[in-house]
Amino acid sequence: MGIAGSTPALSDVKFKDYANGIYVAAGSYFVTITVAGQPLVVAIDDSMGTGFNLIVSDTTD
């Protein structure tokens, strides 16, 4: 499995950028976070293969 040919839900997200919400149908998903401009370089890797929860919260300065 890979991300080749996939359309990103978010792209070109910079530090402190935000999205107002991404809604998807109920189900199981694989989320891949890559380094900007390098879609083959994974930024967060679950090398243990156990899975984890990705929580993104709104933070105000």
N, CA, C and O atoms as a Tinker XYZ file with bonds, in Angstrom:
   244  protein
     1  N      0.845000   -1.164000    0.000000    73     2
     2  CA     0.000000    0.000000    0.000000    64     1     3
     3  C      0.892000    1.229000    0.000000    63     2     4     5
     4  O      1.961000    1.215000    0.610000    81     3
     5  N      0.481000    2.270000   -0.660000    73     3     6
     6  CA     1.231000    3.510000   -0.693000    64     5     7
     7  C      0.316000    4.666000   -0.999000    63     6     8     9
     8  O     -0.898000    4.498000   -1.112000    81     7
     9  N      0.893000    5.831000   -1.133000    73     7    10
    10  CA     0.081000    7.015000   -1.399000    64     9    11
    11  C      0.197000    7.491000   -2.842000    63    10    12    13
    12  O     -0.408000    8.499000   -3.207000    81    11
    13  N      0.963000    6.785000   -3.665000    73    11    14
    14  CA     1.122000    7.175000   -5.065000    64    13    15
    15  C     -0.242000    7.254000   -5.739000    63    14    16    17
    16  O     -1.050000    6.331000   -5.638000    81    15
    17  N     -0.485000    8.346000   -6.413000    73    15    18
    18  CA    -1.740000    8.529000   -7.132000    64    17    19
    19  C     -2.888000    9.011000   -6.265000    63    18    20    21
    20  O     -3.987000    9.237000   -6.771000    81    19
    21  N     -2.656000    9.174000   -4.965000    73    19    22
    22  CA    -3.705000    9.647000   -4.060000    64    21    23
    23  C     -3.788000   11.165000   -4.092000    63    22    24    25
    24  O     -2.803000   11.846000   -4.381000    81    23
    25  N     -4.958000   11.682000   -3.796000    73    23    26
    26  CA    -5.156000   13.124000   -3.704000    64    25    27
    27  C     -5.127000   13.519000   -2.230000    63    26    28    29
    28  O     -5.915000   12.996000   -1.442000    81    27
    29  N     -4.236000   14.428000   -1.843000    73    27    30
    30  CA    -4.157000   14.814000   -0.434000    64    29    31
    31  C     -5.430000   15.520000    0.037000    63    30    32    33
    32  O     -6.030000   16.297000   -0.706000    81    31
    33  N     -5.833000   15.242000    1.277000    73    31    34
    34  CA    -6.953000   15.971000    1.879000    64    33    35
    35  C     -6.506000   17.388000    2.216000    63    34    36    37
    36  O     -7.287000   18.333000    2.105000    81    35
    37  N     -5.265000   17.532000    2.622000    73    35    38
    38  CA    -4.638000   18.831000    2.885000    64    37    39
    39  C     -3.272000   18.822000    2.230000    63    38    40    41
    40  O     -2.576000   17.807000    2.241000    81    39
    41  N     -2.892000   19.947000    1.663000    73    39    42
    42  CA    -1.548000   20.038000    1.092000    64    41    43
    43  C     -0.990000   21.423000    1.361000    63    42    44    45
    44  O     -1.744000   22.366000    1.604000    81    43
    45  N      0.309000   21.545000    1.320000    73    43    46
    46  CA     1.019000   22.799000    1.543000    64    45    47
    47  C      0.613000   23.444000    2.866000    63    46    48    49
    48  O      0.428000   24.659000    2.937000    81    47
    49  N      0.474000   22.631000    3.909000    73    47    50
    50  CA     0.107000   23.141000    5.230000    64    49    51
    51  C      1.376000   23.592000    5.933000    63    50    52    53
    52  O      2.320000   22.819000    6.095000    81    51
    53  N      1.387000   24.840000    6.344000    73    51    54
    54  CA     2.553000   25.411000    7.001000    64    53    55
    55  C      2.317000   25.503000    8.505000    63    54    56    57
    56  O      1.179000   25.426000    8.969000    81    55
    57  N      3.391000   25.665000    9.256000    73    55    58
    58  CA     3.310000   25.813000   10.704000    64    57    59
    59  C      2.319000   26.911000   11.054000    63    58    60    61
    60  O      2.388000   28.011000   10.507000    81    59
    61  N      1.414000   26.622000   11.949000    73    59    62
    62  CA     0.346000   27.494000   12.434000    64    61    63
    63  C     -0.801000   27.660000   11.449000    63    62    64    65
    64  O     -1.736000   28.408000   11.737000    81    63
    65  N     -0.770000   26.995000   10.300000    73    63    66
    66  CA    -1.943000   26.963000    9.423000    64    65    67
    67  C     -2.998000   26.083000   10.077000    63    66    68    69
    68  O     -2.690000   25.286000   10.964000    81    67
    69  N     -4.221000   26.229000    9.644000    73    67    70
    70  CA    -5.279000   25.389000   10.193000    64    69    71
    71  C     -6.348000   25.116000    9.144000    63    70    72    73
    72  O     -6.449000   25.814000    8.135000    81    71
    73  N     -7.125000   24.107000    9.402000    73    71    74
    74  CA    -8.275000   23.761000    8.557000    64    73    75
    75  C     -9.504000   23.787000    9.454000    63    74    76    77
    76  O     -9.425000   23.444000   10.633000    81    75
    77  N    -10.628000   24.190000    8.900000    73    75    78
    78  CA   -11.859000   24.284000    9.685000    64    77    79
    79  C    -12.543000   22.950000    9.886000    63    78    80    81
    80  O    -13.593000   22.897000   10.525000    81    79
    81  N    -12.004000   21.907000    9.381000    73    79    82
    82  CA   -12.578000   20.581000    9.582000    64    81    83
    83  C    -12.537000   19.769000    8.312000    63    82    84    85
    84  O    -12.751000   20.281000    7.213000    81    83
    85  N    -12.263000   18.523000    8.479000    73    83    86
    86  CA   -12.289000   17.585000    7.363000    64    85    87
    87  C    -13.245000   16.481000    7.773000    63    86    88    89
    88  O    -13.019000   15.781000    8.761000    81    87
    89  N    -14.289000   16.336000    7.025000    73    87    90
    90  CA   -15.311000   15.351000    7.359000    64    89    91
    91  C    -15.237000   14.191000    6.380000    63    90    92    93
    92  O    -15.193000   14.388000    5.166000    81    91
    93  N    -15.225000   13.002000    6.913000    73    91    94
    94  CA   -15.182000   11.791000    6.099000    64    93    95
    95  C    -16.244000   10.832000    6.606000    63    94    96    97
    96  O    -16.679000   10.912000    7.755000    81    95
    97  N    -16.648000    9.935000    5.743000    73    95    98
    98  CA   -17.631000    8.926000    6.136000    64    97    99
    99  C    -17.029000    8.007000    7.193000    63    98   100   101
   100  O    -15.814000    7.814000    7.244000    81    99
   101  N    -17.885000    7.448000    8.027000    73    99   102
   102  CA   -17.423000    6.512000    9.053000    64   101   103
   103  C    -16.684000    5.353000    8.399000    63   102   104   105
   104  O    -17.078000    4.886000    7.330000    81   103
   105  N    -15.632000    4.895000    9.027000    73   103   106
   106  CA   -14.862000    3.779000    8.488000    64   105   107
   107  C    -13.462000    3.774000    9.050000    63   106   108   109
   108  O    -13.149000    4.532000    9.968000    81   107
   109  N    -12.634000    2.936000    8.510000    73   107   110
   110  CA   -11.231000    2.853000    8.913000    64   109   111
   111  C    -10.379000    3.510000    7.840000    63   110   112   113
   112  O    -10.612000    3.319000    6.646000    81   111
   113  N     -9.409000    4.271000    8.264000    73   111   114
   114  CA    -8.565000    5.003000    7.332000    64   113   115
   115  C     -7.100000    4.859000    7.714000    63   114   116   117
   116  O     -6.779000    4.651000    8.884000    81   115
   117  N     -6.219000    4.966000    6.742000    73   115   118
   118  CA    -4.793000    5.087000    6.971000    64   117   119
   119  C     -4.443000    6.539000    6.696000    63   118   120   121
   120  O     -4.705000    7.045000    5.605000    81   119
   121  N     -3.856000    7.209000    7.670000    73   119   122
   122  CA    -3.462000    8.612000    7.529000    64   121   123
   123  C     -1.953000    8.644000    7.363000    63   122   124   125
   124  O     -1.218000    8.062000    8.161000    81   123
   125  N     -1.496000    9.328000    6.322000    73   123   126
   126  CA    -0.065000    9.450000    6.072000    64   125   127
   127  C      0.310000   10.920000    6.120000    63   126   128   129
   128  O     -0.269000   11.742000    5.411000    81   127
   129  N      1.272000   11.241000    6.951000    73   127   130
   130  CA     1.759000   12.614000    7.060000    64   129   131
   131  C      3.175000   12.615000    6.516000    63   130   132   133
   132  O      4.054000   11.917000    7.020000    81   131
   133  N      3.380000   13.418000    5.469000    73   131   134
   134  CA     4.682000   13.446000    4.806000    64   133   135
   135  C      5.346000   14.806000    4.969000    63   134   136   137
   136  O      4.703000   15.791000    5.333000    81   135
   137  N      6.627000   14.840000    4.695000    73   135   138
   138  CA     7.400000   16.071000    4.723000    64   137   139
   139  C      7.001000   16.920000    3.518000    63   138   140   141
   140  O      6.821000   16.398000    2.417000    81   139
   141  N      6.866000   18.217000    3.726000    73   139   142
   142  CA     6.458000   19.135000    2.663000    64   141   143
   143  C      7.350000   18.995000    1.440000    63   142   144   145
   144  O      8.576000   19.028000    1.544000    81   143
   145  N      6.726000   18.837000    0.287000    73   143   146
   146  CA     7.449000   18.736000   -0.973000    64   145   147
   147  C      8.122000   17.400000   -1.215000    63   146   148   149
   148  O      8.755000   17.204000   -2.252000    81   147
   149  N      7.994000   16.481000   -0.272000    73   147   150
   150  CA     8.633000   15.172000   -0.397000    64   149   151
   151  C      7.623000   14.083000   -0.032000    63   150   152   153
   152  O      7.681000   13.526000    1.064000    81   151
   153  N      6.710000   13.781000   -0.935000    73   151   154
   154  CA     5.622000   12.853000   -0.612000    64   153   155
   155  C      6.066000   11.433000   -0.269000    63   154   156   157
   156  O      5.257000   10.642000    0.216000    81   155
   157  N      7.309000   11.100000   -0.506000    73   155   158
   158  CA     7.787000    9.761000   -0.158000    64   157   159
   159  C      8.492000    9.717000    1.197000    63   158   160   161
   160  O      8.875000    8.646000    1.666000    81   159
   161  N      8.663000   10.897000    1.833000    73   159   162
   162  CA     9.318000   10.963000    3.138000    64   161   163
   163  C      8.239000   11.110000    4.207000    63   162   164   165
   164  O      7.604000   12.158000    4.323000    81   163
   165  N      8.043000   10.054000    4.981000    73   163   166
   166  CA     6.999000   10.044000    6.003000    64   165   167
   167  C      7.475000   10.818000    7.230000    63   166   168   169
   168  O      8.566000   10.568000    7.743000    81   167
   169  N      6.642000   11.768000    7.702000    73   167   170
   170  CA     7.004000   12.605000    8.846000    64   169   171
   171  C      6.654000   11.945000   10.175000    63   170   172   173
   172  O      7.356000   12.147000   11.165000    81   171
   173  N      5.588000   11.168000   10.212000    73   171   174
   174  CA     5.193000   10.435000   11.416000    64   173   175
   175  C      5.092000    8.974000   11.030000    63   174   176   177
   176  O      4.336000    8.609000   10.130000    81   175
   177  N      5.856000    8.143000   11.714000    73   175   178
   178  CA     5.922000    6.730000   11.358000    64   177   179
   179  C      5.584000    5.863000   12.566000    63   178   180   181
   180  O      6.174000    6.021000   13.634000    81   179
   181  N      4.646000    4.961000   12.395000    73   179   182
   182  CA     4.302000    3.989000   13.431000    64   181   183
   183  C      5.152000    2.743000   13.196000    63   182   184   185
   184  O      4.651000    1.714000   12.744000    81   183
   185  N      6.432000    2.849000   13.506000    73   183   186
   186  CA     7.352000    1.750000   13.210000    64   185   187
   187  C      7.072000    0.503000   14.045000    63   186   188   189
   188  O      7.530000   -0.587000   13.698000    81   187
   189  N      6.332000    0.649000   15.131000    73   187   190
   190  CA     5.993000   -0.504000   15.967000    64   189   191
   191  C      4.818000   -1.283000   15.381000    63   190   192   193
   192  O      4.577000   -2.426000   15.770000    81   191
   193  N      4.088000   -0.672000   14.450000    73   191   194
   194  CA     2.966000   -1.353000   13.822000    64   193   195
   195  C      1.762000   -1.550000   14.724000    63   194   196   197
   196  O      0.883000   -2.359000   14.428000    81   195
   197  N      1.719000   -0.814000   15.820000    73   195   198
   198  CA     0.619000   -0.980000   16.769000    64   197   199
   199  C     -0.506000    0.015000   16.560000    63   198   200   201
   200  O     -1.592000   -0.156000   17.115000    81   199
   201  N     -0.269000    1.041000   15.776000    73   199   202
   202  CA    -1.265000    2.086000   15.560000    64   201   203
   203  C     -1.220000    3.120000   16.671000    63   202   204   205
   204  O     -0.675000    2.872000   17.746000    81   203
   205  N     -1.790000    4.263000   16.405000    73   203   206
   206  CA    -1.851000    5.330000   17.398000    64   205   207
   207  C     -2.975000    6.274000   17.009000    63   206   208   209
   208  O     -3.467000    6.242000   15.882000    81   207
   209  N     -3.369000    7.102000   17.940000    73   207   210
   210  CA    -4.394000    8.106000   17.673000    64   209   211
   211  C     -3.707000    9.414000   17.334000    63   210   212   213
   212  O     -2.793000    9.844000   18.039000    81   211
   213  N     -4.140000   10.039000   16.268000    73   211   214
   214  CA    -3.629000   11.344000   15.873000    64   213   215
   215  C     -4.679000   12.362000   16.267000    63   214   216   217
   216  O     -5.789000   12.361000   15.735000    81   215
   217  N     -4.328000   13.223000   17.194000    73   215   218
   218  CA    -5.258000   14.240000   17.660000    64   217   219
   219  C     -4.701000   15.592000   17.266000    63   218   220   221
   220  O     -3.558000   15.924000   17.580000    81   219
   221  N     -5.509000   16.358000   16.584000    73   219   222
   222  CA    -5.124000   17.696000   16.178000    64   221   223
   223  C     -6.077000   18.650000   16.868000    63   222   224   225
   224  O     -7.294000   18.535000   16.723000    81   223
   225  N     -5.531000   19.583000   17.613000    73   223   226
   226  CA    -6.398000   20.504000   18.338000    64   225   227
   227  C     -6.107000   21.936000   17.951000    63   226   228   229
   228  O     -5.037000   22.254000   17.434000    81   227
   229  N     -7.066000   22.784000   18.209000    73   227   230
   230  CA    -6.954000   24.206000   17.924000    64   229   231
   231  C     -6.190000   24.868000   19.061000    63   230   232   233
   232  O     -6.582000   24.760000   20.223000    81   231
   233  N     -5.114000   25.543000   18.731000    73   231   234
   234  CA    -4.330000   26.251000   19.734000    64   233   235
   235  C     -4.257000   27.711000   19.343000    63   234   236   237
   236  O     -3.881000   28.039000   18.218000    81   235
   237  N     -4.608000   28.578000   20.253000    73   235   238
   238  CA    -4.581000   30.012000   19.990000    64   237   239
   239  C     -3.399000   30.625000   20.719000    63   238   240   241
   240  O     -3.154000   30.328000   21.888000    81   239
   241  N     -2.657000   31.496000   20.010000    73   239   242
   242  CA    -1.510000   32.173000   20.648000    64   241   243
   243  C     -1.999000   33.168000   21.667000    63   242   244
   244  O     -1.193000   33.839000   22.311000    81   243
